[in-house]
Amino acid sequence: MRVRFYAWAAPVFLGLIRFGFPLLVITAAYPADSVDDRSMHLVVSVEGRVAVKHKGWSNYAPAVFGTDLRAGDLLKIDENSRAMIVCSDLTLRDIRTGVMGVPCNSSRLVLQRPGGSIINATRSWPTGAVFPQILSPRKTRLLSSQPVLRWTPIAGASRYKVTIRGGGYSWATIVHSSTEITYPAEAPKLQTGIDYKLIVEADDRSSYEPGPDLGFSIVKAEDRKRVLQEEKQIENLGLPDGPTQFLIARLYASYGLRAEAIEKLERTLPKFRAAAVAELLGDLYASIGLVRQSEANDLNAIELSKSENDEVGLMFAHLALGRIYKQGLSNPKAAIVHFDSALALANELGDNLTAAEAGESLAELKKIGMR
């Protein structure tokens, strides 16, 4: 099963609640008896023909890079084929011919399974809007105290006033003919334990969005040390650069480091065009309320899933877009198209939970359309 934005890692989910983020929570498409198993094991390499049958499903589907496994799944590896799996404790398993269960234990959880469905109901201006919109950092924790500050351009604007506020502190600068700046080393150091907010203004138009949950904070020293230790473990697995960067981005996301996860994935995707990378980007953008960016990445994920023969990823990309068009962009016609596609794939795979969700959404949309 491929993790989608409606299925976030438990630490992220709890963190969002703790910081008061406005959430729409929907039951994730996992069997009820696996709710307490938060371990996430990821396929990072496939040679030949490898298939997976997820627990509770009736049919096998091709396993590809990024396929998410859990206890109770079955792997079927044809002769002269192999797969490599990174377990939730960051150990690497090289498995070969046969039918077997997932060869991982859950004694130490670094990569963790999502615990719920999250779509954020925040302002998301369409492309070409008349207000600047903060792209980064927003709704995130940060490892770096010198973040890259990014926002959307405004037609005709030649200068932007960039301000960071928080904890009684305020820093501002003027940026000419650019929509990106790195917080300078000579500026006062951003401190841990403070919620900061980035605001960009141009021609009396402001990016300001009300609410306490749209800013960023710097992680504590002990948390930073732990993340960097686990990042080093991933690098020491000896995988190619694309899979390595993807796993590090997943690690960042599990700690709520969304901005840095997005930066890493956007640098990785042009060189490593895997559906799982585009899907995770879509997930992360959805989690910070940037619906248009999420839509673009999920549309990309659909094309990449088709090229990879990734039926599971394709199903969840359609389901994600159905939710975006239904709840984020109020486009019922587009939502119906994607829920229809998700339902057809779910029926082929024997995924009754996803089929039920897609079917219920279709019935709701069609009922609204008849009014």
C-alpha angles and dihedrals in degrees: 000000000000116000112240133190090266088062110058129175112269096244090053092047093051091045092054090053092047093052093047099246113174104245141181104208120199128179111266120237097253128116114266093238091061096055093105094049106087096168117124119199116186132203106229102173137023127187118183122341117345124163135183132205110198120218110276094018123114100212141047123245131193114275114224138169108305097022107152117224133194138183110288095035120122126222122204114196118186125220114288090016133112143178134203120214131192107212125215090261090057095253118138122232124195109198131183144184120351146049114289147145124259107294096218136098125212100224094121120029117204098139103048133194119247119259107203149353117278129188115163119221100212134131111284115178118208121243112289095028120164093234127067113246125207112242099174141051099018130133091358148112118228137214092197124067088203102062126182107248114212135175140164119271125249119219111252096009114132099175137032131200108221119197134179117195133178143125093013091308125120129181125176140177139169119244120197124208095342138092097206137062135163115233100254124248091227092058119093109285115258110242133222119248094038127107108222129191129205117216125184124193131189127173092344091310115121135198089216114138119182120242138073096251105069100081139072143248137201116245120243119260094253092051091048091051092051094048092049091049091052091044088055090051089056092049090050092059087082096228123151117275097259097056090040093055091045092054092048090051089052089050091050091049091053089058094047093254091139099152094053091043089054092048091051094048094047089054091047103046099069090056099033108038101191124149091229091061093052091045093053090049089052090049094051095047090049090051092057095046099256098132099170092054089048091050092051093051094046091051087052089048090056092056093045092047090054092052091049094046086237103161094173094049090046092052093051093044089055090046091050092050090047089057093045093052093042100044108016106035103022094229105140095175092057091042091055092052093054096041088051090054092046091050093051092051093045090054091050091051095042092240099153096178095055090042090053093050094047091045093050092049091049092050091050093049094046091048091053090048092056094057 
